Amino acid sequence: MLRALECDVLVVGTGIAGVGAAIGAARAGARTLLVGDEGGPGGVATAGMHRSMCGLFRSGSPAPTRPLNDGLAQELFDDLTARDRSTGVTALGRVYVLPFKTADLVATLQARMAAEPALEVRYGTRVVAAEMAEGRVEHVGARDAHGELSIRPRALVDCSGDGAVVRLAGATCASTPAGDIQLAGQSMRIVGVADADDMLRLKVPYHLAEASREGRLPLHARFTQYIPGDSPGEGYLKLSVPPDRTGREARAREDAHRVLRYLQETLPELRSSRLVECSPRVVEREGQRVEGDYTLTEDDVLGARKFPDGAVKSAWPIEIWSQEGGLRFEYLPDGEHYEIPLRCLKVAAIGNAWAAGRCISATHLAHASTRAMGTCLSLGETAGGEAARWVRS
Ligand SMILES: Cc1cc2nc3c(=O)[nH]c(=O)nc-3n(C[C@H](O)[C@H](O)[C@H](O)COP(=O)(O)OP(=O)(O)OC[C@H]3O[C@@H](n4cnc5c(N)ncnc54)[C@H](O)[C@@H]3O)c2cc1C
């Protein structure tokens, strides 16, 4: 059965950017419809079992007491720290993050959305078509468990993580050459860990690097991180997944089990550990990026550039997970931040379309900074607000 829906602003993608965009649009007075093909909010952040929100704070000392951006960034910070009194601004090398529990993030996003009367949320809904008329997206086709949906939005915010909807409408997007695409991720939650001296953060990558060098594990196993969990004996293994896609989900899962088996055999601290949860899918750092009215560059990021239409602030470094070398950071000067202009969110080829989150208009390297969750949230809020104001104008 084909069902018809109308809205002022359609937001596609229920990741952190999509939730931000939907709330931003609804608060700016638009009848807002948020659709996403997953079963709940959070996207990569929940599927990847993230433990820390990056991109929320400035760097440098003294430690910040509040996020760089106002609005939802501040609200989420307040909500998460109220839900979990043990969390707060936490130094991680030269930068600061906010540790969080997945359940708290999901509950917070749901509560914030439920408080918006102008917002309707539909999970399990995949956008499969987008048609243009006179330079604007006029019709969007979607599917859910009950059949087809025909949506007529006045404005669109693409928060799909890879410009999926604007591409369906015919807009071109930028992709990174295959060799430069960053490693994707797969996480495992384990229990029964005996890490009395808190050394597994160092021991796990060390032993996996040895095993990779000796050919006992795949090369990318050496980029695995170990992160302690919330309760005694709990920990997370964050594995890297190369970008070649054929049979990747099954291979990543197989690699994850091999890595855990190797660690159980090698490290006494992990001998009695067991797997309790695995990421439901491989999560991507990098997809396609829209072509906007401006493309943010690595020079803008590292030079802490400000813009007349600067909309979102970030101080997160360029965080590259390369296929050959693993993790590398390039930092802004301490205490500095850059701005992301509104023009990076406006899809150049489509009059009524904006983008937010992982798919804004940025170069491969600039994106390695802007994709942090805290930044994606504020980008979403800004894009949603802009789309709503455009509809009202
Ligand atoms: C391995 C890994 C580790 C990371 N670690 C951290 C970290 O520790 N801290 C941090 O701050 N950031 C981290 N990041 C980065 C951060 O998580 C992401 O960049 C950010 O969450 C992206 O949010 P988003 O909303 O833009 O995209 P996504 O979370 O990808 O959301 C996009 C949503 O759109 C949906 N969608 C796509 N196409 C369609 C369609 N056609 N119809 C309907 N829905 C659609 C997707 O299913 C998804 O739900 C990490 C990323 C990875 C991959």
The ligand as an SDF file (V2000), in Angstrom:
LIG
                    3D

 53 58  0  0  0  0  0  0  0  0999 V2000
   35.0500    2.9690   14.0080 C   0  0  0  0  0  0  0  0  0  0  0  0
   34.6090    4.3760   14.3660 C   0  0  0  0  0  0  0  0  0  0  0  0
   34.9230    4.8800   15.6170 C   0  0  0  0  0  0  0  0  0  0  0  0
   34.5460    6.1780   15.9460 C   0  0  0  0  0  0  0  0  0  0  0  0
   34.7790    6.6280   17.2050 N   0  0  0  0  0  0  0  0  0  0  0  0
   34.2790    7.8060   17.5910 C   0  0  0  0  0  0  0  0  0  0  0  0
   34.3760    8.2230   18.9550 C   0  0  0  0  0  0  0  0  0  0  0  0
   34.8750    7.4810   19.7990 O   0  0  0  0  0  0  0  0  0  0  0  0
   33.8570    9.4440   19.2910 N   0  0  0  0  0  0  0  0  0  0  0  0
   33.2800   10.2760   18.3780 C   0  0  0  0  0  0  0  0  0  0  0  0
   32.8450   11.3750   18.7470 O   0  0  0  0  0  0  0  0  0  0  0  0
   33.1770    9.9150   17.0770 N   0  0  0  0  0  0  0  0  0  0  0  0
   33.6410    8.6910   16.6720 C   0  0  0  0  0  0  0  0  0  0  0  0
   33.4810    8.2970   15.3620 N   0  0  0  0  0  0  0  0  0  0  0  0
   32.8590    9.2150   14.4000 C   0  0  0  0  0  0  0  0  0  0  0  0
   31.3610    9.3960   14.6220 C   0  0  0  0  0  0  0  0  0  0  0  0
   30.7930    8.2890   15.3010 O   0  0  0  0  0  0  0  0  0  0  0  0
   30.5700    9.5480   13.3200 C   0  0  0  0  0  0  0  0  0  0  0  0
   31.2710   10.3220   12.3970 O   0  0  0  0  0  0  0  0  0  0  0  0
   29.2300   10.2240   13.6270 C   0  0  0  0  0  0  0  0  0  0  0  0
   28.5360    9.4950   14.6300 O   0  0  0  0  0  0  0  0  0  0  0  0
   28.4390   10.3020   12.3440 C   0  0  0  0  0  0  0  0  0  0  0  0
   27.1220   10.6920   12.5990 O   0  0  0  0  0  0  0  0  0  0  0  0
   26.1200   10.9510   11.3790 P   0  0  0  0  0  0  0  0  0  0  0  0
   24.7940   11.1970   11.9840 O   0  0  0  0  0  0  0  0  0  0  0  0
   26.6810   11.9720   10.4620 O   0  0  0  0  0  0  0  0  0  0  0  0
   26.1310    9.6080   10.5150 O   0  0  0  0  0  0  0  0  0  0  0  0
   25.6490    8.1390   10.8680 P   0  0  0  0  0  0  0  0  0  0  0  0
   25.8120    7.8430   12.2910 O   0  0  0  0  0  0  0  0  0  0  0  0
   26.2910    7.2690    9.8510 O   0  0  0  0  0  0  0  0  0  0  0  0
   24.0830    8.1810   10.5770 O   0  0  0  0  0  0  0  0  0  0  0  0
   23.5400    8.0730    9.2950 C   0  0  0  0  0  0  0  0  0  0  0  0
   22.2300    7.3170    9.3930 C   0  0  0  0  0  0  0  0  0  0  0  0
   21.5460    7.3920    8.1340 O   0  0  0  0  0  0  0  0  0  0  0  0
   21.0140    6.1220    7.8330 C   0  0  0  0  0  0  0  0  0  0  0  0
   20.7880    6.0370    6.3870 N   0  0  0  0  0  0  0  0  0  0  0  0
   21.7150    5.9920    5.4020 C   0  0  0  0  0  0  0  0  0  0  0  0
   21.1240    5.9210    4.1930 N   0  0  0  0  0  0  0  0  0  0  0  0
   19.7950    5.9300    4.4300 C   0  0  0  0  0  0  0  0  0  0  0  0
   18.6480    5.8820    3.5850 C   0  0  0  0  0  0  0  0  0  0  0  0
   18.7390    5.7830    2.2560 N   0  0  0  0  0  0  0  0  0  0  0  0
   17.4010    5.9110    4.1600 N   0  0  0  0  0  0  0  0  0  0  0  0
   17.2870    5.9840    5.5040 C   0  0  0  0  0  0  0  0  0  0  0  0
   18.3310    6.0430    6.3590 N   0  0  0  0  0  0  0  0  0  0  0  0
   19.5560    6.0190    5.8200 C   0  0  0  0  0  0  0  0  0  0  0  0
   22.0940    5.1770    8.3730 C   0  0  0  0  0  0  0  0  0  0  0  0
   21.6080    3.8540    8.5290 O   0  0  0  0  0  0  0  0  0  0  0  0
   22.4300    5.8370    9.6990 C   0  0  0  0  0  0  0  0  0  0  0  0
   21.5320    5.4570   10.7020 O   0  0  0  0  0  0  0  0  0  0  0  0
   33.8530    6.9950   15.0000 C   0  0  0  0  0  0  0  0  0  0  0  0
   33.5310    6.4690   13.7410 C   0  0  0  0  0  0  0  0  0  0  0  0
   33.8900    5.1730   13.4460 C   0  0  0  0  0  0  0  0  0  0  0  0
   33.4780    4.6020   12.1110 C   0  0  0  0  0  0  0  0  0  0  0  0
  1  2  1  0
  2  3  1  0
  2 52  2  0
  3  4  2  0
  4  5  1  0
  4 50  1  0
  5  6  2  0
  6  7  1  0
  6 13  1  0
  7  8  2  0
  7  9  1  0
  9 10  1  0
 10 11  2  0
 10 12  1  0
 12 13  2  0
 13 14  1  0
 14 15  1  0
 14 50  1  0
 15 16  1  0
 16 17  1  0
 16 18  1  0
 18 19  1  0
 18 20  1  0
 20 21  1  0
 20 22  1  0
 22 23  1  0
 23 24  1  0
 24 25  2  0
 24 26  1  0
 24 27  1  0
 27 28  1  0
 28 29  2  0
 28 30  1  0
 28 31  1  0
 31 32  1  0
 32 33  1  0
 33 34  1  0
 33 48  1  0
 34 35  1  0
 35 36  1  0
 35 46  1  0
 36 37  1  0
 36 45  1  0
 37 38  2  0
 38 39  1  0
 39 40  1  0
 39 45  2  0
 40 41  1  0
 40 42  2  0
 42 43  1  0
 43 44  2  0
 44 45  1  0
 46 47  1  0
 46 48  1  0
 48 49  1  0
 50 51  2  0
 51 52  1  0
 52 53  1  0
M  END
$$$$
